[in-house]
């Protein structure tokens, strides 16, 4: 089973890398469609992953649609589907497992690619929100500086 898992893992890493390239235009489109109210809610909050949460919620269905054909074609070229089926069939028969594995390798990889991409985005967002040195541009310094001041002002008003 170890050999099969290692083989499948290397093959779906290739598929994941290919799929993530399709995300950029979807991010840009989601950003363009963001309302001012959404932007304010994402910016002025204690949630260090507010933007990540917003984009993941807004984009995940479209990302799955975009990622599936890319992942599926990579899987077919790499021949990973048979190996995945073997792994899933064995794993899903193990008694007392919490959650069975997704039987569709395409959906499994596409979902993991989305999770991985947003994990990186969340870390970057948290760094930008909490560490001044990660605010690389003047615009980022102004925007997040304003957000910190506004959040502080709102908290002081609530305390009164």
C-alpha positions as CSV (number, residue, x, y, z in Angstrom):
1,X,0.0,0.0,0.0
2,X,2.9,2.4,0.7
3,X,4.2,2.1,-2.8
4,X,0.8,2.7,-4.3
5,X,0.3,5.8,-2.1
6,X,3.7,7.2,-3.0
7,X,3.0,6.6,-6.7
8,X,-0.4,8.2,-6.6
9,X,0.9,11.1,-4.5
10,X,3.6,12.0,-7.0
11,X,1.1,11.8,-9.8
12,X,-1.5,14.0,-8.2
13,X,1.2,16.6,-7.2
14,X,1.7,17.1,-10.9
15,X,-2.0,17.5,-11.5
16,X,-2.4,19.9,-8.6
17,X,0.4,22.1,-9.9
18,X,-1.2,22.3,-13.3
19,X,-4.6,23.1,-11.9
20,X,-3.4,26.0,-9.7
21,X,-2.3,27.9,-12.8
22,X,-6.0,28.2,-13.8
23,X,-6.8,30.1,-10.6
24,X,-5.4,33.5,-11.3
25,X,-8.2,34.7,-13.7
26,X,-10.8,33.4,-11.3
27,X,-9.2,35.3,-8.4
28,X,-9.2,38.5,-10.5
29,X,-12.8,38.0,-11.5
30,X,-13.9,37.4,-7.9
31,X,-12.0,40.6,-6.9
32,X,-13.7,42.6,-9.6
33,X,-17.1,41.4,-8.4
34,X,-16.5,42.2,-4.7
35,X,-18.8,44.8,-3.4
36,X,-17.6,47.7,-1.3
37,X,-19.5,46.3,1.7
38,X,-17.7,42.9,1.2
39,X,-14.3,44.7,1.0
40,X,-15.0,46.6,4.2
41,X,-16.1,43.5,6.0
42,X,-12.9,41.6,4.8
43,X,-10.6,44.5,5.7
44,X,-11.9,45.7,9.0
45,X,-12.0,42.6,11.2
46,X,-10.1,40.6,13.8
47,X,-10.3,37.6,11.5
48,X,-6.7,37.2,10.1
49,X,-8.1,35.0,7.3
50,X,-11.2,37.1,6.4
51,X,-10.1,37.7,2.8
52,X,-9.1,34.0,2.4
53,X,-12.5,32.9,3.8
54,X,-14.3,35.3,1.4
55,X,-12.5,34.2,-1.7
56,X,-12.6,30.5,-0.8
57,X,-16.4,30.8,-0.4
58,X,-16.8,32.9,-3.5
59,X,-14.5,30.9,-5.8
60,X,-14.5,27.2,-4.8
61,X,-17.3,26.2,-7.1
62,X,-15.8,27.9,-10.1
63,X,-12.3,26.6,-9.2
64,X,-13.7,23.0,-9.1
65,X,-15.2,23.5,-12.5
66,X,-11.9,24.9,-13.8
67,X,-9.6,22.4,-12.1
68,X,-11.5,19.2,-13.0
69,X,-10.6,19.0,-16.7
70,X,-6.9,19.9,-16.0
71,X,-6.7,17.4,-13.2
72,X,-8.6,14.8,-15.2
73,X,-6.3,15.1,-18.2
74,X,-3.2,14.9,-16.0
75,X,-4.6,11.8,-14.3
76,X,-5.2,10.1,-17.6
77,X,-1.7,10.9,-18.9
78,X,-0.2,9.7,-15.6
79,X,-2.4,6.7,-15.3
80,X,-3.1,7.3,-11.6
81,X,-6.9,6.5,-11.5
82,X,-6.4,2.7,-11.3
83,X,-3.8,3.1,-8.4
84,X,-6.2,5.6,-6.7
85,X,-9.1,3.2,-6.9
86,X,-7.0,0.4,-5.4
87,X,-5.9,2.7,-2.5
88,X,-9.5,4.0,-1.9
89,X,-11.0,0.5,-1.9
90,X,-8.6,-0.7,0.7
91,X,-8.7,2.4,2.9
92,X,-12.5,2.8,2.8
93,X,-12.9,-0.8,4.0
94,X,-10.9,-0.2,7.2
95,X,-13.2,-0.3,10.2
96,X,-13.8,2.8,12.3
97,X,-12.3,5.2,9.8
98,X,-13.7,8.7,10.4
99,X,-14.4,9.9,6.9
100,X,-14.0,7.7,3.8
101,X,-11.8,8.9,0.9
102,X,-13.3,10.5,-2.1
103,X,-13.6,7.8,-4.8
104,X,-13.2,10.3,-7.7
105,X,-9.5,11.0,-8.0
106,X,-10.3,14.1,-10.1
107,X,-12.5,15.5,-7.4
108,X,-10.1,14.5,-4.6
109,X,-7.2,16.2,-6.3
110,X,-9.1,19.3,-7.3
111,X,-10.4,19.8,-3.8
112,X,-6.9,19.3,-2.3
113,X,-5.5,21.8,-4.8
114,X,-8.1,24.3,-3.7
115,X,-7.4,23.6,0.0
116,X,-3.6,23.9,-0.6
117,X,-3.9,27.1,-2.5
118,X,-6.1,28.7,0.1
119,X,-3.8,27.5,2.9
120,X,-0.9,29.4,1.3
121,X,-3.2,32.4,0.8
122,X,-4.3,32.3,4.4
123,X,-0.7,32.3,5.7
124,X,0.2,35.2,3.5
125,X,-2.9,37.1,4.6
126,X,-2.1,36.5,8.2
127,X,1.4,37.7,7.8
128,X,0.2,40.9,6.0
129,X,-2.3,41.6,8.7
130,X,-0.1,40.9,11.7
131,X,3.4,41.8,10.5
132,X,4.2,45.3,9.1
133,X,7.2,44.0,7.2
134,X,5.0,41.9,5.0
135,X,3.2,45.0,3.7
136,X,5.4,45.4,0.8
137,X,3.8,48.3,-1.0
138,X,2.8,51.8,0.1
139,X,-0.8,50.9,-0.8
140,X,-0.8,47.9,1.5
141,X,0.7,49.9,4.3
142,X,-2.0,52.6,3.9
143,X,-4.9,50.1,3.6
144,X,-3.9,47.9,6.4
145,X,-2.9,50.8,8.6
146,X,-6.3,52.3,8.0
147,X,-8.0,49.0,8.8
148,X,-6.0,48.7,12.1
149,X,-7.0,52.3,13.1
150,X,-10.7,51.8,12.2
151,X,-10.8,48.5,14.1
152,X,-9.3,50.1,17.1
153,X,-11.7,53.0,16.9
154,X,-14.7,50.6,16.6
155,X,-13.5,48.6,19.7
156,X,-13.1,51.8,21.7
157,X,-16.7,52.9,20.7
158,X,-18.0,49.5,21.8
159,X,-16.2,49.7,25.1
160,X,-18.0,53.0,26.0
